[in-house]
Amino acid sequence: MDVIFTSCATESNNTAIAAALRANPAKSHIVTSQVEHSSVLNYCMALEKQSQDSPQSTPRSQGTAPQSASVFSVPSVVDGFSDGYRVTYLPVDRDGLLNLADPEAAITGQTAVVSLMWGDYGRGVLFPVEKAAEI
Protein backbone atom coordinates (compact mmCIF):
# COMPACT_ATOMS: atom_id res chain seq x y z
CA MET A 1 0.00 0.00 0.00
CA ASP A 2 1.21 3.49 -0.86
CA VAL A 3 0.44 6.67 1.02
CA ILE A 4 0.48 9.87 -0.97
CA PHE A 5 0.55 13.21 0.79
CA THR A 6 -0.86 16.14 -1.13
CA SER A 7 -1.07 19.82 -0.37
CA CYS A 8 -4.71 20.54 -1.23
CA ALA A 9 -8.06 19.23 -2.51
CA THR A 10 -7.16 19.99 -6.12
CA GLU A 11 -3.97 17.96 -5.99
CA SER A 12 -5.74 15.14 -4.14
CA ASN A 13 -8.66 14.97 -6.57
CA ASN A 14 -6.44 15.13 -9.64
CA THR A 15 -4.12 12.46 -8.25
CA ALA A 16 -7.03 10.13 -7.47
CA ILE A 17 -8.55 10.48 -10.94
CA ALA A 18 -5.18 10.13 -12.68
CA ALA A 19 -4.40 7.01 -10.61
CA ALA A 20 -7.73 5.43 -11.56
CA LEU A 21 -7.04 6.14 -15.24
CA ARG A 22 -3.50 4.76 -14.97
CA ALA A 23 -4.81 1.63 -13.22
CA ASN A 24 -7.33 1.06 -16.03
CA PRO A 25 -5.49 2.13 -19.22
CA ALA A 26 -7.96 0.32 -21.50
CA LYS A 27 -10.87 2.32 -20.07
CA SER A 28 -11.51 5.90 -21.11
CA HIS A 29 -14.81 6.96 -19.54
CA ILE A 30 -15.26 9.13 -16.45
CA VAL A 31 -18.54 9.75 -14.65
CA THR A 32 -18.95 12.78 -12.41
CA SER A 33 -21.65 15.30 -11.54
CA GLN A 34 -22.19 18.80 -12.84
CA VAL A 35 -21.72 20.20 -9.32
CA GLU A 36 -18.43 18.55 -8.37
CA HIS A 37 -15.53 20.43 -6.86
CA SER A 38 -13.98 22.70 -9.46
CA SER A 39 -10.76 20.66 -9.42
CA VAL A 40 -12.66 17.56 -10.59
CA LEU A 41 -14.59 19.48 -13.24
CA ASN A 42 -11.51 21.31 -14.49
CA TYR A 43 -9.50 18.11 -14.68
CA CYS A 44 -12.24 16.26 -16.57
CA MET A 45 -12.67 19.12 -19.02
CA ALA A 46 -8.90 19.27 -19.53
CA LEU A 47 -8.83 15.54 -20.29
CA GLU A 48 -11.63 16.00 -22.81
CA LYS A 49 -9.87 18.96 -24.40
CA GLN A 50 -6.61 17.03 -24.60
CA SER A 51 -8.52 14.19 -26.27
CA GLN A 52 -10.26 16.54 -28.72
CA ASP A 53 -6.94 18.15 -29.62
CA SER A 54 -5.45 14.74 -30.37
CA PRO A 55 -5.82 13.65 -34.00
CA GLN A 56 -6.14 10.04 -32.85
CA SER A 57 -9.43 10.32 -31.00
CA THR A 58 -12.91 11.78 -31.14
CA PRO A 59 -14.37 11.63 -27.60
CA ARG A 60 -17.90 12.74 -26.87
CA SER A 61 -19.18 14.24 -23.65
CA GLN A 62 -22.52 13.31 -22.20
CA GLY A 63 -24.32 15.89 -20.16
CA THR A 64 -23.08 19.42 -19.93
CA ALA A 65 -19.92 20.57 -18.22
CA PRO A 66 -20.52 23.59 -16.01
CA GLN A 67 -19.78 26.88 -17.71
CA SER A 68 -18.05 28.39 -14.67
CA ALA A 69 -15.19 25.92 -14.55
CA SER A 70 -11.95 26.89 -16.24
CA VAL A 71 -9.70 24.52 -18.14
CA PHE A 72 -6.03 24.06 -17.28
CA SER A 73 -3.33 21.80 -18.69
CA VAL A 74 -3.41 18.14 -17.72
CA PRO A 75 -0.49 16.98 -15.56
CA SER A 76 1.94 14.61 -17.24
CA VAL A 77 0.77 11.69 -15.10
CA VAL A 78 -1.73 10.82 -17.83
CA ASP A 79 0.60 11.50 -20.77
CA GLY A 80 0.79 8.60 -23.15
CA PHE A 81 -2.92 7.85 -23.24
CA SER A 82 -4.02 8.17 -26.84
CA ASP A 83 -7.51 6.69 -26.86
CA GLY A 84 -9.17 9.89 -25.68
CA TYR A 85 -11.43 10.42 -22.71
CA ARG A 86 -15.18 10.75 -22.55
CA VAL A 87 -16.85 12.32 -19.52
CA THR A 88 -20.46 12.02 -18.43
CA TYR A 89 -21.57 14.97 -16.27
CA LEU A 90 -24.58 13.87 -14.23
CA PRO A 91 -27.26 16.47 -13.50
CA VAL A 92 -28.73 17.24 -10.11
CA ASP A 93 -32.29 18.29 -9.40
CA ARG A 94 -33.34 21.78 -8.29
CA ASP A 95 -32.54 20.85 -4.68
CA GLY A 96 -29.03 19.75 -5.68
CA LEU A 97 -29.74 16.04 -5.29
CA LEU A 98 -28.43 13.31 -7.53
CA ASN A 99 -30.84 10.75 -8.97
CA LEU A 100 -29.17 7.34 -8.45
CA ALA A 101 -30.65 6.07 -11.71
CA ASP A 102 -28.35 8.50 -13.55
CA PRO A 103 -24.97 7.08 -12.47
CA GLU A 104 -26.33 3.56 -12.91
CA ALA A 105 -27.32 4.37 -16.49
CA ALA A 106 -24.05 6.21 -17.19
CA ILE A 107 -21.62 3.48 -16.10
CA THR A 108 -20.39 1.32 -18.97
CA GLY A 109 -17.71 -1.29 -19.49
CA GLN A 110 -15.42 1.59 -20.47
CA THR A 111 -15.89 3.50 -17.18
CA ALA A 112 -12.56 3.84 -15.39
CA VAL A 113 -13.73 6.03 -12.51
CA VAL A 114 -16.86 7.54 -10.99
CA SER A 115 -16.07 10.70 -9.03
CA LEU A 116 -18.86 11.96 -6.79
CA MET A 117 -18.50 14.22 -3.80
CA TRP A 118 -20.11 13.21 -0.55
CA GLY A 119 -21.39 16.59 0.52
CA ASP A 120 -22.11 19.83 -1.26
CA TYR A 121 -21.78 22.51 1.40
CA GLY A 122 -22.91 25.19 -1.05
CA ARG A 123 -26.29 23.54 -1.48
CA GLY A 124 -26.42 21.81 1.91
CA VAL A 125 -26.97 18.32 0.51
CA LEU A 126 -25.31 14.94 0.92
CA PHE A 127 -24.99 12.61 -2.05
CA PRO A 128 -25.90 8.97 -1.37
CA VAL A 129 -22.31 7.79 -1.93
CA GLU A 130 -22.77 4.47 -0.16
CA LYS A 131 -25.61 3.55 -2.51
CA ALA A 132 -23.69 4.96 -5.47
CA ALA A 133 -20.70 2.78 -4.51
CA GLU A 134 -22.94 -0.29 -4.53
CA ILE A 135 -23.94 0.52 -8.11
C-alpha positions as CSV (number, residue, x, y, z in Angstrom):
1,M,0.0,0.0,0.0
2,D,1.2,3.5,-0.9
3,V,0.4,6.7,1.0
4,I,0.5,9.9,-1.0
5,F,0.6,13.2,0.8
6,T,-0.9,16.1,-1.1
7,S,-1.1,19.8,-0.4
8,C,-4.7,20.5,-1.2
9,A,-8.1,19.2,-2.5
10,T,-7.2,20.0,-6.1
11,E,-4.0,18.0,-6.0
12,S,-5.7,15.1,-4.1
13,N,-8.7,15.0,-6.6
14,N,-6.4,15.1,-9.6
15,T,-4.1,12.5,-8.3
16,A,-7.0,10.1,-7.5
17,I,-8.6,10.5,-10.9
18,A,-5.2,10.1,-12.7
19,A,-4.4,7.0,-10.6
20,A,-7.7,5.4,-11.6
21,L,-7.0,6.1,-15.2
22,R,-3.5,4.8,-15.0
23,A,-4.8,1.6,-13.2
24,N,-7.3,1.1,-16.0
25,P,-5.5,2.1,-19.2
26,A,-8.0,0.3,-21.5
27,K,-10.9,2.3,-20.1
28,S,-11.5,5.9,-21.1
29,H,-14.8,7.0,-19.5
30,I,-15.3,9.1,-16.4
31,V,-18.5,9.7,-14.6
32,T,-19.0,12.8,-12.4
33,S,-21.7,15.3,-11.5
34,Q,-22.2,18.8,-12.8
35,V,-21.7,20.2,-9.3
36,E,-18.4,18.6,-8.4
37,H,-15.5,20.4,-6.9
38,S,-14.0,22.7,-9.5
39,S,-10.8,20.7,-9.4
40,V,-12.7,17.6,-10.6
41,L,-14.6,19.5,-13.2
42,N,-11.5,21.3,-14.5
43,Y,-9.5,18.1,-14.7
44,C,-12.2,16.3,-16.6
45,M,-12.7,19.1,-19.0
46,A,-8.9,19.3,-19.5
47,L,-8.8,15.5,-20.3
48,E,-11.6,16.0,-22.8
49,K,-9.9,19.0,-24.4
50,Q,-6.6,17.0,-24.6
51,S,-8.5,14.2,-26.3
52,Q,-10.3,16.5,-28.7
53,D,-6.9,18.2,-29.6
54,S,-5.4,14.7,-30.4
55,P,-5.8,13.7,-34.0
56,Q,-6.1,10.0,-32.8
57,S,-9.4,10.3,-31.0
58,T,-12.9,11.8,-31.1
59,P,-14.4,11.6,-27.6
60,R,-17.9,12.7,-26.9
61,S,-19.2,14.2,-23.6
62,Q,-22.5,13.3,-22.2
63,G,-24.3,15.9,-20.2
64,T,-23.1,19.4,-19.9
65,A,-19.9,20.6,-18.2
66,P,-20.5,23.6,-16.0
67,Q,-19.8,26.9,-17.7
68,S,-18.1,28.4,-14.7
69,A,-15.2,25.9,-14.5
70,S,-12.0,26.9,-16.2
71,V,-9.7,24.5,-18.1
72,F,-6.0,24.1,-17.3
73,S,-3.3,21.8,-18.7
74,V,-3.4,18.1,-17.7
75,P,-0.5,17.0,-15.6
76,S,1.9,14.6,-17.2
77,V,0.8,11.7,-15.1
78,V,-1.7,10.8,-17.8
79,D,0.6,11.5,-20.8
80,G,0.8,8.6,-23.2
81,F,-2.9,7.9,-23.2
82,S,-4.0,8.2,-26.8
83,D,-7.5,6.7,-26.9
84,G,-9.2,9.9,-25.7
85,Y,-11.4,10.4,-22.7
86,R,-15.2,10.7,-22.6
87,V,-16.8,12.3,-19.5
88,T,-20.5,12.0,-18.4
89,Y,-21.6,15.0,-16.3
90,L,-24.6,13.9,-14.2
91,P,-27.3,16.5,-13.5
92,V,-28.7,17.2,-10.1
93,D,-32.3,18.3,-9.4
94,R,-33.3,21.8,-8.3
95,D,-32.5,20.9,-4.7
96,G,-29.0,19.8,-5.7
97,L,-29.7,16.0,-5.3
98,L,-28.4,13.3,-7.5
99,N,-30.8,10.7,-9.0
100,L,-29.2,7.3,-8.5
101,A,-30.6,6.1,-11.7
102,D,-28.4,8.5,-13.5
103,P,-25.0,7.1,-12.5
104,E,-26.3,3.6,-12.9
105,A,-27.3,4.4,-16.5
106,A,-24.0,6.2,-17.2
107,I,-21.6,3.5,-16.1
108,T,-20.4,1.3,-19.0
109,G,-17.7,-1.3,-19.5
110,Q,-15.4,1.6,-20.5
111,T,-15.9,3.5,-17.2
112,A,-12.6,3.8,-15.4
113,V,-13.7,6.0,-12.5
114,V,-16.9,7.5,-11.0
115,S,-16.1,10.7,-9.0
116,L,-18.9,12.0,-6.8
117,M,-18.5,14.2,-3.8
118,W,-20.1,13.2,-0.5
119,G,-21.4,16.6,0.5
120,D,-22.1,19.8,-1.3
121,Y,-21.8,22.5,1.4
122,G,-22.9,25.2,-1.1
123,R,-26.3,23.5,-1.5
124,G,-26.4,21.8,1.9
125,V,-27.0,18.3,0.5
126,L,-25.3,14.9,0.9
127,F,-25.0,12.6,-2.0
128,P,-25.9,9.0,-1.4
129,V,-22.3,7.8,-1.9
130,E,-22.8,4.5,-0.2
131,K,-25.6,3.6,-2.5
132,A,-23.7,5.0,-5.5
133,A,-20.7,2.8,-4.5
134,E,-22.9,-0.3,-4.5
135,I,-23.9,0.5,-8.1
